[in-house]
Amino acid sequence: MVFGTDRFFNHLKNGIISDGSETFYSEVLKTIERDAYPRIMSRLNYPDAEDVMQQVLLSVWTSLAKYVMTSENLMPQQRNAWLIRIIDNKIADYYRKRYATIEISCDDTERVFDELIKSDPQEAFVLEEDRRLHQRQVDNLMCFICSINMIPEKIIAFFYSKVIYFIQSNGDLKGSAKYAYKMLNGRTFAEIQSSFQFDLEAALGREIPPYALEGLYEKLNACDLDTILKIELSTINDSTNYIIKRIRNVDKSSVLEVK
């Protein structure tokens, strides 16, 4: 990303101090847009991505002077993190608003997890509308999944394929290993760590308590966060099927018990 570089920051600071020209502000907006667009497009389709981009540009623009005053001594990665946080927040806002206005919304999350623990996969996703798990039970099940002895990218791929994709696609029952592949490959563990929880919470339409993902973050913290991830489609499919089997074979009452 260009946004966090020292060169761009100094250009930005000098332009703001001198009350820069129209050309200066146009260049700044184009730089922000170039850095933000791939991240937005990886999660949203056109024209929703364009709407979110406008929200990102507005939020960055109104905070730019304060950013310049407080960020001079930061590392480029920290400046980029400031922009990424705004992008992810606007994407999360989009999904919260979306699922507040359509019937499928976060109730499908309970349906996803309920179906994952059904013994007969042929009966999957045929529940009545009023049959759902309590949010705390869903959180307990996520905690169990994150505790499985498996490298973290396989667990994250499961959530992208079988939970996040399901909800964002308004009920594609099969999930999508290709979607998980797209969301993970070519990104560092640090980038995935900063965006995964945003994506999951946006899909759920609510915040996730820390304990639910604690096991996953322990695994991520043991990784080199600068490593660029590469995971094959076959690996995603195999590990996802393994997780589903573990869920179906576990003692449901002990995992889902609300204390």
C-alpha positions in Angstrom: 0.0 0.0 0.0 1.2 3.5 -0.9 -0.8 5.3 1.7 1.5 4.4 4.7 4.8 5.2 3.0 7.0 8.1 4.3 7.0 9.6 0.9 3.2 9.8 0.6 2.9 11.0 4.2 5.3 13.8 3.7 3.5 14.8 0.5 0.2 14.7 2.4 1.5 16.8 5.3 3.1 19.4 3.1 -0.1 19.7 1.0 -2.3 20.1 4.1 0.0 22.7 5.7 0.1 24.8 2.5 -3.7 24.3 1.9 -3.0 22.3 -1.2 -4.4 22.8 -4.7 -7.3 21.0 -6.2 -4.8 18.8 -8.1 -3.2 17.8 -4.8 -6.5 16.7 -3.2 -7.4 14.8 -6.4 -4.1 12.9 -6.2 -4.6 12.1 -2.5 -8.1 10.7 -3.1 -6.9 8.6 -6.1 -4.1 7.1 -3.9 -6.6 6.2 -1.2 -8.9 4.8 -3.7 -6.2 2.6 -5.3 -5.2 1.2 -1.9 -8.7 0.6 -0.6 -10.4 -0.7 -3.7 -8.9 -4.2 -3.8 -9.8 -4.8 -0.2 -13.3 -3.6 -0.7 -13.8 -5.6 -3.9 -12.6 -8.8 -2.2 -15.6 -8.6 0.1 -18.3 -6.8 -2.0 -19.6 -6.8 -5.5 -20.4 -3.8 -7.7 -22.3 -1.4 -7.1 -22.2 -2.0 -3.3 -18.4 -1.7 -3.4 -18.7 1.7 -4.9 -21.0 2.9 -2.2 -18.7 1.6 0.5 -15.7 3.3 -1.2 -17.5 6.6 -1.1 -18.0 6.1 2.7 -14.4 5.3 3.1 -13.2 8.4 1.2 -15.5 10.6 3.2 -14.4 9.1 6.5 -10.7 9.4 5.6 -11.1 12.9 4.3 -12.8 14.2 7.5 -10.1 12.6 9.6 -7.1 13.5 7.5 -5.9 16.5 9.4 -5.9 14.7 12.7 -4.2 11.7 11.1 -1.4 13.9 9.9 -0.9 15.5 13.3 -0.7 12.1 15.1 1.0 9.8 12.6 4.3 11.4 11.7 6.4 9.1 14.0 4.5 5.9 13.0 5.8 3.1 10.9 4.3 2.7 7.4 2.6 -0.5 8.5 0.9 1.4 11.3 -0.3 4.1 9.0 -1.6 1.5 6.6 -3.4 -0.1 9.6 -5.2 3.2 10.2 -6.6 3.1 6.6 -7.4 -0.6 6.8 -9.3 -0.1 10.0 -11.5 2.5 8.3 -12.1 0.3 5.3 -13.0 -2.7 7.5 -15.3 -0.6 9.7 -17.2 0.7 6.6 -17.5 -2.9 5.2 -18.9 -4.0 8.6 -21.3 -1.1 8.7 -22.6 -2.1 5.2 -23.3 -5.7 6.3 -24.9 -4.6 9.6 -27.3 -2.3 7.7 -28.0 -5.0 5.1 -28.8 -7.7 7.6 -31.0 -5.4 9.6 -33.3 -4.9 6.6 -33.6 -8.4 5.1 -35.2 -11.5 6.5 -32.3 -13.9 6.1 -29.8 -11.8 8.1 -28.0 -13.3 11.1 -30.7 -15.9 11.9 -29.1 -18.0 9.2 -25.9 -18.2 11.3 -27.8 -20.2 13.8 -29.2 -22.3 11.0 -25.7 -22.9 9.6 -24.3 -24.1 12.9 -27.4 -26.2 13.7 -27.1 -27.9 10.4 -23.4 -28.6 10.8 -24.1 -30.8 13.8 -26.9 -32.8 12.1 -26.0 -36.4 11.7 -27.7 -36.7 8.2 -26.1 -34.2 5.7 -29.0 -34.9 3.3 -31.3 -33.1 5.7 -29.1 -30.1 5.9 -30.6 -26.6 5.7 -34.3 -27.6 5.7 -35.2 -26.2 9.1 -38.2 -24.3 10.0 -37.7 -20.5 10.3 -38.2 -20.5 14.1 -35.6 -23.2 14.8 -32.3 -21.7 15.9 -29.5 -21.9 18.3 -29.0 -19.4 21.1 -26.2 -16.9 20.3 -24.2 -18.2 23.3 -24.5 -21.8 21.9 -23.2 -20.6 18.6 -20.3 -18.9 20.3 -19.5 -22.1 22.2 -19.5 -24.0 19.0 -17.1 -21.5 17.4 -14.9 -22.0 20.5 -14.9 -25.7 19.9 -14.0 -25.3 16.2 -11.1 -22.9 17.0 -9.8 -25.4 19.6 -9.4 -28.2 17.0 -5.8 -29.3 16.6 -5.3 -27.8 13.1 -3.2 -25.0 11.5 -5.1 -21.7 11.7 -5.6 -21.1 8.0 -7.6 -24.3 7.7 -10.0 -23.1 10.5 -10.3 -19.7 9.0 -10.9 -21.2 5.5 -13.8 -23.2 7.1 -15.4 -20.1 8.5 -15.1 -18.2 5.1 -16.4 -21.2 3.2 -19.2 -22.5 5.4 -20.3 -19.5 7.4 -19.4 -16.1 6.0 -20.0 -17.1 2.4 -23.3 -18.8 3.3 -24.7 -15.7 4.9 -23.3 -13.2 2.3 -24.7 -15.2 -0.5 -28.2 -15.2 1.0 -28.2 -19.0 1.6 -25.9 -20.8 -0.8 -26.2 -24.2 1.0 -23.0 -25.7 -0.4 -20.6 -23.1 0.9 -17.6 -22.2 -1.3 -14.0 -23.4 -1.0 -13.2 -21.0 -3.9 -14.4 -18.0 -1.9 -12.1 -19.1 1.0 -9.3 -19.6 -1.4 -9.8 -16.0 -2.8 -10.0 -14.5 0.7 -6.8 -16.1 2.0 -4.2 -16.7 -0.7 -1.6 -14.0 -1.3 -2.2 -12.3 2.0 0.0 -12.3 5.1 -1.1 -13.8 8.4 -1.1 -10.3 9.8 -3.5 -9.1 7.1 -5.8 -12.1 7.7 -5.7 -11.6 11.4 -6.8 -8.0 11.1 -9.7 -8.7 8.7 -11.1 -12.1 9.6 -12.9 -11.1 12.8 -14.4 -8.0 11.0 -15.7 -10.3 8.2 -17.2 -12.8 10.6 -18.8 -10.2 12.8 -20.2 -8.4 9.8 -21.8 -11.7 8.6 -23.2 -12.5 12.0 -24.4 -8.9 12.5 -23.0 -8.8 16.0 -19.8 -8.7 18.0 -18.1 -12.0 18.9 -17.0 -12.5 22.6 -13.2 -13.0 22.9 -13.4 -16.6 24.2 -15.1 -17.8 21.1 -12.0 -17.2 18.9 -9.3 -17.5 21.6 -8.1 -20.8 20.4 -7.7 -19.6 16.8 -5.7 -16.5 17.9 -3.4 -18.6 20.0 -2.6 -20.5 16.8 -2.1 -17.3 14.8 0.2 -15.8 17.4 2.5 -18.8 17.0 2.9 -18.1 13.3 5.2 -15.7 11.5 2.7 -12.9 10.8 4.7 -11.7 7.7 4.4 -15.1 6.0 2.3 -14.9 2.8 -0.3 -17.6 2.9 -0.8 -20.2 0.2 -3.5 -22.9 0.6 -4.8 -25.2 -2.0 -8.5 -25.8 -2.9 -8.1 -29.5 -2.1 -6.7 -28.6 1.3 -9.6 -26.3 2.1 -12.2 -29.0 1.0 -10.4 -31.7 3.0 -10.0 -29.7 6.2 -13.6 -28.3 6.0 -15.0 -31.8 5.7 -12.8 -32.9 8.7 -14.1 -30.1 10.8 -17.7 -30.9 9.9 -17.1 -34.6 10.9 -15.6 -33.4 14.3 -18.7 -31.2 14.9 -21.1 -34.0 14.1 -19.3 -36.6 16.3 -18.8 -34.3 19.3 -21.1 -34.5 22.4 -23.4 -31.7 21.4 -24.8 -31.2 24.9 -21.3 -30.6 26.4 -20.2 -28.2 23.6 -23.5 -26.2 23.3 -24.4 -26.1 27.0 -25.1 -22.5 28.1 -23.6 -22.0 31.5 
